[in-house]
Amino acid sequence: MYESKLRGRYQMIKFSFKTTIPVMLGYLFLGSAFGILLQQAGYSWPWALLMSAVIYAGSGQFLLVGLLASGAPLSAVAVLTLLINSRHIFYGLSFLDKFRDMGARFPYMAFSLTDETYSLLSSIKFPEGIDSKRASFYIALFNHSYWIIGSLLGSIIGPIIPASLVGVEFSMTALFVVLFVEHWKNSNSHIPSIIGLASGIVSIIIFGSENFILQSLVVTSIILVLAEPFIAKREKVKAND
């Protein structure tokens, strides 16, 4: 009995780890870039550990480095970080009920729902015998640990590896392309993906590449809510074919 339970947990952790490998490659690389920038700004590895463990905001942390280096007040840091990460509110709502059912894990799941973790959890198909709630927790935990490890590596080895960071942010763009393709391949209906893609392109044209994310998410959310009956009906028809 105990061996069976242990084997089941091992399979679940193994599945969760394999699922997060694409995110691991992006997070270790970009997290290291953050650690290097933080070290260059005069903050050693304990700060990298603390910020990546407690803030865990990706682009918000890169912004924070510049603000700290320029001596910006904490109020400005808080407001800008809130604005940059306000997009999490919209896609986090779709997981609210699922996270509530996870009991004590709910606060951490809400905290750790980054763009990449959301993409994985919204597209993944859990095999039979895998507890989806526990596997989701391990996926979020693995992703968070990759970011922390990357940040620590960058802050520690940064002084001995003088490297240019130009273009490093493209690694996350490449990661999103991979996640989008996987979601497209595993989804019964491509309508949500097409709506999101079209909304993003139109928002970039109207608002520019620096300010399009929040607007695109708002428009996408509204359209998906309105089109939900049609999408559900179409998916049901495809499932019966």
C-alpha positions as CSV (number, residue, x, y, z in Angstrom):
1,M,0.0,0.0,0.0
2,Y,2.7,2.4,1.0
3,E,4.9,1.4,-2.0
4,S,1.9,2.0,-4.3
5,K,1.3,5.5,-2.9
6,L,5.0,6.3,-3.1
7,R,5.1,5.1,-6.7
8,G,2.1,7.2,-7.5
9,R,3.7,10.3,-6.0
10,Y,6.9,9.7,-7.9
11,Q,5.0,9.4,-11.2
12,M,3.1,12.7,-10.4
13,I,6.3,14.6,-9.6
14,K,8.0,13.1,-12.7
15,F,5.1,14.2,-14.9
16,S,5.1,17.7,-13.4
17,F,8.8,18.1,-13.9
18,K,8.7,17.0,-17.5
19,T,5.8,19.4,-18.2
20,T,7.8,22.4,-16.8
21,I,11.1,21.7,-18.8
22,P,10.4,24.4,-21.4
23,V,9.7,26.9,-18.6
24,M,12.8,25.8,-16.8
25,L,15.0,26.6,-19.8
26,G,13.5,30.1,-20.1
27,Y,13.5,30.9,-16.3
28,L,17.0,29.8,-15.6
29,F,18.3,32.0,-18.4
30,L,16.2,35.0,-17.8
31,G,16.4,34.6,-14.0
32,S,20.2,34.6,-14.3
33,A,20.0,37.9,-16.3
34,F,18.0,39.4,-13.5
35,G,20.6,38.2,-10.9
36,I,23.4,39.7,-12.9
37,L,21.6,43.1,-13.2
38,L,20.8,43.1,-9.5
39,Q,24.5,42.3,-8.6
40,Q,25.6,45.1,-10.9
41,A,23.3,47.5,-9.1
42,G,25.0,46.7,-5.9
43,Y,22.8,44.0,-4.4
44,S,24.3,40.6,-3.5
45,W,22.7,37.1,-3.7
46,P,20.6,37.3,-0.5
47,W,18.6,40.1,-2.2
48,A,18.2,38.0,-5.3
49,L,16.9,35.1,-3.2
50,L,14.5,37.3,-1.2
51,M,13.1,39.2,-4.2
52,S,12.6,36.0,-6.4
53,A,11.0,34.1,-3.5
54,V,8.7,36.9,-2.3
55,I,8.0,39.1,-5.3
56,Y,8.3,36.6,-8.2
57,A,7.1,39.1,-10.8
58,G,9.4,38.6,-13.8
59,S,9.3,41.9,-15.7
60,G,8.4,43.6,-12.4
61,Q,11.7,42.5,-10.9
62,F,13.7,43.9,-13.8
63,L,11.9,47.2,-13.4
64,L,12.6,47.1,-9.7
65,V,16.4,46.8,-10.3
66,G,16.3,50.1,-12.3
67,L,14.2,51.8,-9.7
68,L,16.4,50.7,-6.8
69,A,19.5,51.8,-8.7
70,S,17.9,55.3,-9.3
71,G,16.8,55.7,-5.7
72,A,13.1,55.7,-6.5
73,P,10.7,55.8,-3.5
74,L,9.0,52.6,-2.5
75,S,5.5,54.1,-3.3
76,A,6.5,54.5,-6.9
77,V,7.9,50.9,-7.0
78,A,4.7,49.5,-5.6
79,V,2.4,51.4,-8.0
80,L,4.5,50.5,-11.1
81,T,4.7,46.9,-10.1
82,L,1.0,46.7,-9.6
83,L,0.3,48.2,-13.0
84,I,2.7,45.9,-14.8
85,N,1.3,42.8,-13.1
86,S,-2.4,43.8,-13.1
87,R,-2.9,41.5,-16.1
88,H,-2.7,38.5,-13.6
89,I,-6.1,39.5,-12.2
90,F,-7.9,38.7,-15.5
91,Y,-6.5,35.3,-16.3
92,G,-6.3,34.4,-12.6
93,L,-10.1,34.5,-12.3
94,S,-10.4,31.5,-14.5
95,F,-8.6,29.4,-11.9
96,L,-10.2,30.8,-8.8
97,D,-12.7,27.9,-8.2
98,K,-10.0,25.3,-8.9
99,F,-7.5,26.9,-6.6
100,R,-10.1,27.2,-3.8
101,D,-10.6,23.5,-4.0
102,M,-6.9,22.9,-3.3
103,G,-7.3,23.9,0.4
104,A,-4.1,25.1,2.1
105,R,-2.4,25.3,-1.3
106,F,-4.8,28.1,-2.5
107,P,-2.7,31.1,-1.3
108,Y,0.5,29.8,-2.9
109,M,-1.3,28.9,-6.2
110,A,-2.7,32.4,-6.4
111,F,0.7,33.9,-5.7
112,S,2.6,31.7,-8.1
113,L,0.4,32.1,-11.2
114,T,2.8,33.7,-13.6
115,D,2.1,34.0,-17.4
116,E,4.1,30.8,-18.0
117,T,2.4,28.7,-15.3
118,Y,-1.0,29.9,-16.4
119,S,-0.2,28.8,-20.0
120,L,0.8,25.3,-18.8
121,L,-2.1,24.8,-16.5
122,S,-4.6,26.0,-19.1
123,S,-3.4,23.7,-21.8
124,I,-2.2,20.6,-20.0
125,K,-4.0,17.3,-20.1
126,F,-3.4,15.2,-17.0
127,P,-3.0,11.5,-17.6
128,E,-5.2,9.0,-15.9
129,G,-4.0,8.3,-12.3
130,I,-2.4,11.7,-11.9
131,D,-4.0,14.0,-9.3
132,S,-4.5,17.2,-11.2
133,K,-4.6,19.4,-8.1
134,R,-1.4,18.1,-6.7
135,A,0.3,18.0,-10.1
136,S,-0.7,21.7,-10.6
137,F,0.8,22.5,-7.3
138,Y,4.1,20.8,-8.2
139,I,4.1,22.6,-11.6
140,A,3.8,26.0,-10.0
141,L,6.4,25.0,-7.4
142,F,8.9,23.8,-10.0
143,N,8.5,27.0,-12.0
144,H,9.0,29.2,-9.0
145,S,12.1,27.2,-8.0
146,Y,13.6,27.6,-11.5
147,W,13.3,31.4,-11.2
148,I,14.9,31.4,-7.8
149,I,17.8,29.2,-8.9
150,G,18.4,31.3,-12.0
151,S,18.4,34.5,-10.0
152,L,20.9,33.1,-7.5
153,L,23.2,31.8,-10.2
154,G,23.2,35.2,-11.9
155,S,23.9,37.1,-8.8
156,I,26.7,34.7,-7.8
157,I,28.5,34.2,-11.1
158,G,27.7,37.6,-12.5
159,P,31.0,39.2,-11.3
160,I,33.1,36.6,-13.0
161,I,31.2,36.4,-16.3
162,P,31.2,39.7,-18.1
163,A,28.5,39.1,-20.7
164,S,26.2,41.3,-22.8
165,L,22.5,41.0,-21.9
166,V,21.3,42.6,-25.1
167,G,18.3,40.6,-26.4
168,V,18.0,38.3,-23.4
169,E,14.4,39.2,-23.0
170,F,13.6,37.4,-26.3
171,S,14.0,34.0,-24.5
172,M,10.6,34.5,-22.9
173,T,9.0,35.5,-26.3
174,A,10.4,32.2,-27.7
175,L,9.0,30.3,-24.7
176,F,5.5,31.8,-25.2
177,V,5.6,30.7,-28.9
178,V,6.4,27.1,-27.8
179,L,3.6,27.2,-25.2
180,F,1.1,28.6,-27.8
181,V,2.0,25.9,-30.3
182,E,1.5,23.2,-27.6
183,H,-1.8,24.7,-26.6
184,W,-2.9,24.8,-30.2
185,K,-2.0,21.1,-30.7
186,N,-3.7,19.9,-27.6
187,S,-6.9,22.0,-27.7
188,N,-10.2,20.8,-29.2
189,S,-11.1,24.3,-30.3
190,H,-8.8,27.0,-31.7
191,I,-11.3,29.8,-31.3
192,P,-9.9,31.1,-28.0
193,S,-6.3,31.0,-29.4
194,I,-7.4,32.9,-32.5
195,I,-9.3,35.5,-30.4
196,G,-6.3,36.1,-28.2
197,L,-3.9,36.3,-31.1
198,A,-6.1,38.7,-33.0
199,S,-6.7,40.8,-29.9
200,G,-3.0,41.0,-29.2
201,I,-2.1,42.1,-32.8
202,V,-4.8,44.8,-32.9
203,S,-3.8,46.1,-29.4
204,I,-0.1,46.3,-30.5
205,I,-1.2,48.4,-33.5
206,I,-3.4,50.7,-31.5
207,F,-1.5,51.0,-28.2
208,G,2.1,50.1,-29.1
209,S,4.3,47.2,-28.0
210,E,5.0,48.7,-24.5
211,N,1.3,49.1,-23.4
212,F,-0.7,46.5,-25.2
213,I,-0.9,43.5,-22.7
214,L,-3.5,44.8,-20.3
215,Q,-5.8,46.1,-23.0
216,S,-5.5,42.9,-25.0
217,L,-6.4,40.8,-22.0
218,V,-9.4,43.0,-21.2
219,V,-10.7,42.7,-24.8
220,T,-9.9,39.0,-25.0
221,S,-11.7,38.3,-21.7
222,I,-14.8,40.2,-22.8
223,I,-15.0,38.4,-26.2
224,L,-14.5,35.0,-24.6
225,V,-17.2,35.6,-22.0
226,L,-19.6,36.6,-24.8
227,A,-18.6,33.8,-27.1
228,E,-18.5,31.1,-24.4
229,P,-21.8,29.4,-25.3
230,F,-20.8,29.2,-28.9
231,I,-17.3,27.8,-28.1
232,A,-18.7,25.2,-25.6
233,K,-21.3,24.1,-28.2
234,R,-18.6,23.8,-30.9
235,E,-16.3,21.8,-28.6
236,K,-19.1,19.4,-27.7
237,V,-19.8,18.8,-31.4
238,K,-16.1,18.1,-32.0
239,A,-15.9,15.7,-29.0
240,N,-18.9,13.7,-30.4
241,D,-17.4,13.4,-33.9
